[in-house]
Amino acid sequence: MTKKANQHYVPQFYFRYFSETGKDICVLNRKTGTTINSASIKGQASKKYFYGDSDIEDQISKIEGFFSSALSSIRNPFTFENCSYDSYFLILQNLMLQKARTVTARQKNKAGEDRLLQLYLECEITNDQNLDAETKKAFYEIARNVEADPKQYQLMGMTIAIETAEALTDLFPIIIKNLTFKPFIFSDSPVIFINPLQKKIRLRGVLGANTPGLIIMYPLGPRHCLMLIDQNSYRIKKLKHNNLSIRNNADVAKINKLQIHNSANAVYFSKYKYKNYVYGLWNQEKSRLQPHEGKVVEAPGFYHTGEPMEGDILHVYEKQLPLVPRFSFLDYEETEENEYKFERRKEIA
């Protein structure tokens, strides 16, 4: 059995969508803005034993083979005409898995995973009748600083993500064709979840797979990008079937800036002649780049009668990126914070 120490969290086949040689790629460092003309694809978006088990990379590689074939059905010739339902569902699974398997995902989930483990340990300590009050107090102090194993939790999250793909089937799929002179770029966390409709909502998670207003973006090469969108929430201008051509440089720049914000370490692009363009995007956004952190809110809970519950409710969610752009090809009215209500997406009317 092959032992693979260098484990990828963005598959090499995806890099080749943007590479002219199939072997190397241009890179911009998220932290410094430094660019590299030619970096080996084999060494990108990977870490030694990132998933822990040396055999996991082999298993994921087998899954990637199915995903690669499914993506090929829409990349050639960038339409959904030859894409069967089974292939499309594999694409949805790929999106969810890709989002869950990155360094960015690990960073965003850390706070919630740590707190859940700490609460579990606190419950165990509280319920242990063999411990006296003084010992429990000492154990509580230890429990408050315990950190979850990120590799174990990420593997669980990847499994759940694949199972959650069904929730995306009601989103409308679009191939965006970039008709400008600037390319689409991608990052080491290329699947973007945004919710412009609910941009003003700060104290709730609005990036769930069933959330109204959800938009997912996933570049498929320098000239094409897959977009899944909640059609009940937005009016899409100049849409022809499942295709949308954009000629606005500002729209392309916004899509690319999302990749910069969602990256953990690096952004990638196809040709080194675009280095000044990519650097310029990074330079415009560098002051707004933030560490990837999930939101954990502990607050008193109440029953539907208004009576308070015992203890607090733990609300863990992914925050929106610092940039939630408004695109010229979408019409919508943002939800005001005082109008927010928790609900799932509705069926298309």
N, C-alpha and C positions, 0 to 999 in steps of 0.2 A: 504494500500500500504506500502510495506517495505521501511523504511528509512535507507539507508546505508551511514553512515558518513565516514567509512574507505573505500576509493575508490582505487581500484587497477589499475595500468597502465601496469602491466604484469599479465596476468590471472593466477589463481591458477592451472588450469589444465596443463599449460605449465611447472610450477615448478615440477609437479608430473612426468613429463618425466624423471627427473633427481633424484628424491627422492626415496630412498629405502623403506621408510615407508609410503609415500604419505602424510605425515603430517609435516615433517621437512626437512631442507636443510642445507648444510654447506655454510658458508659465509666468504668472504674476504672483508674488508673495503678498498675502493679505496684510501682514503686519508691517512690512517695509515698503511695499510697492516696487520692489526690485523685480526685473523681468529676466527671463532666461530664454535664449533663442531655441534651444533644443534639449529637452529632457526626456529620458527614456520612459516610455509608457509603463514598462514593467515596474518601475519604482514609484509610481504616482498613486496617491490615494490608497496607501497601504502601510501597514505596520507589522512588526514582528509579533506573531501570535495575537493579533488584534482580537480575535474571537476566543482565544484560549486554547481550545482543542485543536491539535494539528491536523485532524481529519475533517474539520468543519469546512475548510476551504474547498476540499474536494466535493463535498455534498452541495455546497452553494454553487460551485462551478457547473454541476449537472443541472441545477435549477436555471442558471443563467443561460444554458443552451436553449431551453424552451422559450425563455423571454426574448433572446436574441432573434429566434425564428419568428416570433410573433411581431416584434418591432419591424422586422424586415418586410412584413406584409403591408405596412403602412409607409415605410420609407421608400419603397419602390412601387409606384412612382409618387409617393407622398399624397396618397388619398386613402380613403377607407373602402374603396370599391372592391378590393381583393381581400379584405379583412373579415374573416368569419367571426361569429360570436365567440367561439372558443379562443381564437387568437386575441380578440379584443379583451376578453376577461383575463387572459395571461398578461396583457399590457397593464391592466389595472392592478393586478397582483405585483407586477414589477415595480410600478410606481410606489405602492405602499411599502414593499420590501426595501426599495432603494432609499426611501425617506427614513426608514427605521434603522438602517445598518451603518450610518456614518458617524464620524467623530462629532459632528454638529448635533446629531440626535442624542448621542451619549451625554454631551454637555447639557443639553436642554432638559434631559430627564433626571439628571443627577439629584437635584434638590428634592424632587418628589419621591424618588426611590429611597433616598436616605431617610426622609421623614417618615415614610410608611414603615420602614424597617425599625426605626426608633420607637414608633408607636406600638408596633407588634411586641417589641421587647419590654416596653413599659407595661403592657397588658399581662405578659407572662410573669413579670416580677410582681405585679399587684396581686395576681391570682395564686401565687406560690405560697401556700400555707406554712411551709417549712422555714420561711425567712422571717426574721424579726424586723422590727421597724428600722433599726439602725442599719442593718444589712441591706434592706430594700432601698434606703436612702442612698447608700453608696452605689448600689447597682443602677439606680436611676441616673446618677451623675455620669456613669460609664455609658449608659444607653444613649444619652443625649448627644454623644460624640461619635457614635458608631456610624460607619459609612457602608453602604451596600456595595456588593461586588458588581462593578459596571458591566463586566463581560456576561455574567449570568443573567442579569436583568435585561441586557440588550438582546440576547438570544431569545428570551421570552417575548420581548417586545416585537422582534422580527416575526415570530410565529403568529402573534396576535394581529400584526399588520397585514399579513397575507390573508388571514381569515376575515379581516375587515374590508377587503377590496370590494365585496358585494355592495357595500354602502355607496360606492361611487357610480354604480351602473345607471343612475338617473341623471348624472351630469352629461351635458352635451359636449361631444368631442369635436375639436376644431384643429386643423392644421394651419398654423400661421406661416405665411410665406413672406420672407423678408426681401423687399424689393429696393432697399436702400443700398448704399455703397459700404455700409458698416456691417460686420458679421455678428451673429449671435455667439456669445461665449458661454462657458459653463464652469462649474466649480466642483470641489470635492464633496459637495452636497447639492446635487443638481435639481432635485425635485422641490419645487417651491409651492408652499401653501400660503395663500393670502386671502383676505376678505375685505375688499374695498367697501362693500355695502355696510359692514359693521366696524368700520375703521375707528369710530368714536367710542366703541365699547371697550373699556379698560379693565374692568373688574371681573370679567368673565372670559372664558375661553371661546373663541369664535372660529377655530380652525379644525374642529372636529369633522370627521368624514361625513356626517349627516347634517352639518350646519348650513342654514340658509346663507346664500351669498358667497359660498366657497368657490375659489378659483385655483386650479392647479396648473403649473407651467413646467414643462420639461423639454429643453432644447434637443432637437434631433440632428443637428448639424449647423454649420454656419449660416444657412439660409432658411431653416425650418424649425418650428417649435410646436410641440403638442400643447394644446390648452384644453382643459376640461372646465366647464362653467355651468353654474346654476342659471338656467335660462329664465326661471321665474323672477330672478332678481335684477337682470340686466337686459338692456336692448343692445344687440350687437349690430353695428353699422356695416353696411356693404358686405354682409355675409352671403356667400354663394354656396349653398348646400353645407358642406362641412369644411369649407375653405375660406380663409380670410387673408387677403393680401394687404400688407401695410407698407406705406411709402414715407411715413413720418419718422425722421431720425430720432425725435424725442421719445417715441414709443419704443423703438429698438433700444435706446439708451436706458430707459426705465426697466425693461425686461432684463438687460444685462446687469444693471445695478442691483437687482434682486439677487442675482447670482453672487455678486461680491458680498452683499450683506449676509447671505446664508452660508457662505464658505467658512470652513474652520481654519484652513491654512493657505489654500491656493485657489487661484482662478486660472482657467486654461483657455487658449485661443488657437486658431488654426494657422495663421501666418504671422511671422515676426514683423512684417510691415505694418501690422495693426498695433504694435507695442505702444505707440504714443496715444492712440485712441483709448486702449484699455487702461493705460496708466492715468490718462485724463479722467476717466470715469471713477477710478479708485481715488484719485486726488480730490475730486468733488465730494466724495462720500466718506473719506477717511475719518473726519471729525465726528461722524455719526455712527461709525462702526462700534458695535457693543459686544461684550462677551455673551455667549449663548447660555442663557439661564432660563429654566422653567419657573413658573409662578406658583408659589405655595401659599394659600390663604387659610388660616384657621380662624373660624368665627362661630359664634353661638348659633345653634340650629333651632328651628321651630317646627312644630307639627302644623298641619293644615288648619287646625283650630286656633292657632296663635299661641298655644302653650309652648314654653321653652323645653327643648330636649336636654337630657343630661349630657354634659360634655360638649365639645365643639365639633363642627363639621370641617373636614379637611377637603379643600378645593384645590386640585392640582391641574394646571393647564399650561399649554404652550402659548407664549406671548406672540403677537404679531411682530414682524420685522420692523426696525426703525423706519424703513421706507415702505409705505403702502401707496403705490402710485395711482394716479388717475389717468387712464388711457383715453386717447382721442376717439378710439373705436367703440367705446362703451358709454351708454347713457344709463343713469340711475340716480336715485336720491339716497344719500347716506342715512342710516338709522340713527336717530338721536338717542343719547344715552338714557333719557327718561322714557323712551318708547320701547326699550329692549324688553323682550320676553323670551324665555327659553323655549325653543321649539325645534322640531326636525323640519327638513325640507319637505315641501309639499309636492305632490305629483304635478307634472306640467299640465296646465289647463288646456 
